[in-house]
């Protein structure tokens, strides 16, 4: 590449590998020689390129400049981007003056490229050496990846709306940023058809990013599942505020097995009502009591309580007394509350050293476990978008749309294959998608504290 000012340079690659959540930007400056190269993403400084990379191809072409190491490279993991994102490259000369400034459209690639996914030689990214011959790290072929996965569960989103607003909820981190609504009859029909066309599916959950009962047709959706599919068990989470007597009466007439989990948070009634804005414990208790009454003795209703605690000390988390007193006859699951993805930057900026140390201790960089969801389940959003995880508040891991492609093709498609490679337990943590890194299941969620 030459420009009008006599600068001899070239940008070889400017790519974002979505499956690896990984940038790679390479190029060269023969004349003038670059002293510093800044890399910006959408006007935000990402960092500085590594200089003095040997480029034999460039040297042969411009040997008169006697510069055998004109190349540069920049790599970065952990940033989610949009299809419209642009990279800006600023190059400085030996006098610290900018002599090159250019905006470049970032190329988005879904697959893991051959150099990162085939058994050739080792490669090194961010000072981590990856052994290409380790079969535990990289699967041999796309065919291997397909047959290692088995779609058993589908999450269908009846509604992405919610009638309450919890302080730490992943849904409320992104209101106004992603599309929300109620599932259409067309999307529901395609979803139910997909369930019947894939004989390995035996589990349906009616949740994703919202409260399912904000869809006024929720009961009819359950009826359609019974009438139009082979599925005989449906489960869902609810905040309980809309679980009226009418809903209970209609659900208990449907011959499905229901697993219903009610979310009630905090260590007291007051905490629940405070942290879950718009929630009223006494209303929820009245609704649950009625459902228990009319389904008493019926084995097809499995009722549970899910309780999150905002903990500010290191004591063992215990189920609150008020829940044991009111619902001791039900299964109660108590856990620490975690923040998700978009909240992290704002939260971390407000922490004192003691709080930050506690969060860092919880996070770490080594995987606590691997996520099996990408091998066994998927989520169909209200608009037909297929995402690999219903805990992804940004819906940043889009696999396809059932209005454009059949579900089995999406499940065995190149995006899912690439995603499964990143979930191998021997794959370095840096290769996880940014939304996965922010998930408590991967040991990198941010613990929600009472004094945040």
N, C-alpha and C positions, 0 to 999 in steps of 0.2 A: 504494500500500500504506500502511495506517495500522496502528500497533500500539497497545496499551493505554496506553502512556505518552505518547501524543500525537506520537510521531515520525512524520514524513511522509517516506516513502522507498519505493523500489522496486528490485527486482533484475530487470533486463530480460533478461539472457542469462547463462547459466552452462554453457558448452559446451566439449567437447574434441573437436576434429576429428582423428580417428585417422589419416587419410591424411596430414595435414600435421604430426602430432605437435604440435598447437598448441592452447593454451587461449585462450578469449576470455570475459571476465567483464565485464559492464557493468551499470550501474544509476544511481541518483540518490538524493541526500539533500537535501531542501528545508529541513527543519527537524528538529533543529538542523543547522547547517552543519558538514560533516565537515572536520577539519583533517588527518587521516591515516586511511587505510584499509589494513589488513593482510589479505593473502590467504594462507590456509593450505590445504595439500592433505594430508588424512589426518594432521592435527596437526603437519605440518612447514611452517614458514614459507617460502612461495615468494617473496614480495616485497610491494611496495606499489603500490596503484593510482594511476594518474594522475588528478588532480582537476581541477576547474574546466572540465569539458566542457560546451559549450553544448547545452541541451536545450529547443528551442522548444516541444515538446509538453508538457513538464512546466511550463514557465513560464506557458503559457496557462491551465493548470489551477489553478496556485497563484500567480497574479500578485500576490496580496496580500503575499507574502513578498519580493517584489522581488529574486529570485535567478534571473538568466538563465543561470547556469552551474552548475547543481547536479549535473551528471553526473560519472561516473567510468568509467574503463576500465582493465582489466588484461589484458595479452597476454603469453604465454610460450611458447617453443618448447623442445622437447627433453626432455619428460617423458613416460614411458610410464605409463599408469594402468590400473586394473582397473575392471570394471563396477560395483564396490561403492564406488569412491572417492568421498569427499565433500569439498566445499569449505567452509571456514569463513571468514566475513567479519567482521572486527572494525573498527568505526568509532569514532574518537576525536573528542571535541569540542575547542574552543579551549583548554580547561583540561587537556587530555591525559587526560581521563577516558573510559573506554569507555561509550558510550551505546547501542551496537548490537552484538549478537553473535549470529550465526545460522549453523547448519550447513545446507548445501544439497546435495542430490544432484546430482552432475555428470552432465550429459547427454552421452552418447557418440554421435557422428555419424560414419558411415563415409565419406560422400561429401564431396568438396570443394564447399562451398556456392557458389551462383551468384556471390556477390560476390567470390569468389576464383578463379572459373574461367570466367567469361564475359567477353566483350569490351564492357564498359561503360566505366567511368572507371578511372583509376589508383587504387591504394589503398596505404596505408602501414602497415607493421607493424614494430615495434621499430626505427623510423627508417630502414627500407629501403623505398624507393618501387618498387612493382611496376607495370610498364607493361602494362595490360590489353590493349592493341592489338598487342602483340608476339606474332605467331603462333608464333615459336620458343619462347616461354615457355609459352603455354597452347594446347593443341589446340582446334580449333573445336568438336568434338562428341564424344560417346561413341562414335559410329560410327567416327570417325577413329582413336580409340585402339584399338578392337577390331582394325581391319585393319592397324594398325602392328605388331601382335603376332602371333607364330607359334609355337605350342607345339611344340618339337622334342625336348625332353629331359624325362624324369621321373626324379626320385630317389625310390626306394622304401626305406623304413626297415624292414629285417628285424628289427632289434632296436635299442632305445635304451640297452641296458645295455652296460657295458664291463668287461673283466676286468683292466684296469690303470688307474692314476690318474696322469696327467701333471700336472706342476706348473702349466702354463699352458693346459691344455686347456679349450675352451669347454664341453665336456660336464660336467666336474667343477665348474664354477662354479655349477651349478644343481641338483646332486643334492639331492633332498628338496623341491625347489621346484616342479618340473613333473612331470607323469605320465610314467612310463617303463615299458616292457614289451616283449613280443615280439609281432610281427604275427600276427593271427588268420587262419584260413583264409578267413573271410568278407571281411576287408579285402583280403587278397591277391587273392582272386577278383575283387572289384570293381575293383582296381587293374589287373589284367591285362585285364579287359573294357574298361576305359577306354583302354588302350593300343591295342586293336584298333579301337575306335570313333573314334579320332582319327588320321586317316591321315598327319598331318604328323610324328608322333613316330617318331624313328629311333634314339634313344639312351636307354638305361636305366642308371642308376647305383644300386647297391644299398648306399647309405649315407645317413645323415642325421646323427644325433647320437650314435651308438654304434658298437660293434664288431660288424659283421654276423655274424661266426662265433659269437657268443654265442647265436645262434638255432640250435638243433640241426637244424633243417629247412632250413638254408641251401642245401645242395646240391640238395634237392628243389625249392626255389624256382627255382633256375637251370634245372632240368629242365622245370618248368612254363612258364617263360618261353619256352623253345625249342618246347615242344609246343603251347602255347595262344596264342602271339602271333607276329607277323611279325618281331619283333626278333631279330637275329642277332649282336649285339654287346652284351656286358654288362661293365661295369667297376666296380671297387670298391676302397676303401682298407681296409687291414687292418694291425693291429699285429704280425701274424705269429705270435703266441704259440699260437694255436689252429689254425694251418695245418698240421695233422698229415699224415702219409703217407696216411692213409685219405682225408682231404679232397682231397689232390692227385690220388690215384688215381681218385676218383669224378669230379672236375671234368674231368680230361683225357679222359673217355669221353663228355662232352656236346659235341655238334657246334656249339658257340657260339664266337665270337671273344671271348676274355677279355682285358680290360685290368686288370691287378692291380698295385696300388701298395702297397709295404710302407713303413710309417713307421718310420724309425730316426733318432733325434735326437742332437744334441750333436757335439762335435769329437773325441770319443774313445768307446771302449767303456764306460769308467767313467761318463762323462757321460750316455750313453744310459740306462744302468741306474739312475742316480741321479735324473734328471729324469723318467723314465718309470717310476714306481713299479710294480713287479710285472712289468716287462719284463726279459728276459734275452737279451742280444745273441747268445750262442752258440746258444741254442735257436732263435732266429729265423733265424740263418745256416744251421743244420742243416735247417730246414724249407724255406728258399729253395733251398738246394743240391739237395735231393731233387726239388723241383718243376722246377728247371732240368734236372736229369738226365732225368726221365721225359718232359719236353716238348721236349727238344733236337731242333731241326730242324722243330718244328711251328710253322707261321706263325700259328696262331690263339691263341697265348699271347704277349701283350705285357707283359713284366715290368719294373717300374720301382721306384726307391727315392726316397722323399720324405724329405728331411733338413732339420730345423730347427735353427738355431744360436741360442743365447742369447748375444748379443754385447754386450761392455761397452766396446768401443773403436770407432774409426771406420775400421778397416781393411776392405778389400774382403772380402766373404764368399767363402770358398773351400770346395770339397768336401773333407771330411776324408780324410786319408791312409788311415785304416783301411777306409773304404768303397771307395776307389779300389783298394786292394790286394785286397779280398775280392770286390767286385762291379764292377770296372772294365769288364766286358763288358756291363753293363746301363746304361740311362739313369738318371742320378742328378740329382735336382733339389734344390739347396741354397738355403735362404732364411732370413732372419731370423725369429725367433719373435715372435708378437704375443699380447698378452692380449686377452680379449674382455669386453665389456659389464660384467657384474656384478662382475668383479674390479677394475675401474678405481678405484673410490672407496677401497678398502682399500689398493691399491698406491700410489696417489698420496699418501696420508696418511703413507707411510713413506719418501718420497723426500727426499734432500738436494737442495740447489739445483742441483748439477751434473747429477744424474740427471734432475731435473725439466726443466731447460733442454734436455736431449737429447730428452726425450719431446715437449716442446712443439715443438721444431724439426721433429720427424717428423710432428706432427699438422697444424698450420695450420688455416685455415678455408676454403681454396679447394679445390674438388674436383680431384683428380688425374685422375680419369676418371669415367665414368658406369658404372653397373652394368647389364649387359644381361640379367641373369637374369630380371628381372620381365617381360621381353618374349619370353623363349624357353624358360623352364623353370620347374618347380615341384617341390615335395616333398610326398610323401604319407607322413605319419608312421604308426607302427605302429597307432595307434588310429583312423586314417582322417582325422585333421586334415590339411588342406592348408595349408601355409605357403609363403610366397613365396621363402624362402631357407633352405637347409639349414645356413647359417652363423649362423643366429639361435638362440643358445643358450637364450633365454627363450621361444622359440616365441611371441613377442609379436605377430607379424604374421600372425595367423590369417585365412585367406581363406574357409574353409568346411570341410565334412566330407563325404566321398564316401558316407557312409551316409545323409546327409540330402539330397544334391543331386548330380546328375551332374557329372562333371569339367569338361566343356566349358562348362556353365553357370557354374561357379565361375570358370573361366579368363576368360570374357567378362563376369563380374559386376561390380557397381559397386565392390566393394573393389579388384579388380585394376585397373580403369580409373583409379580415384583414385590408386592406388599408382604407376602408370606416369606420371602427370602429375608426380609429385614427382621422377621420375628424369630429367626433361628437363635437359640440361646447363646451361641458362640459369636454371633455378630456383635461388634462393638456397640456400646450404648449410643455413641455419636450418630449411628446410622438410623436410629429410631426417628419416626416422623415427629415434628415438634409437638403435636397434640398428644402423642403417646408419651413423650417425655414428661408432660405435665400431668399425667395420670397417676394416681396413687397406686394403681395396680402394678405399675412399672417402677415403683419405689422413687418416684420423682414428683409426687403431688405436694402441694403446699398446705400444711396443716393449718386449719382455721382455729384461731384462738379467741377467747372471750374478749380480750382487750385490743383486738385489731381495729 
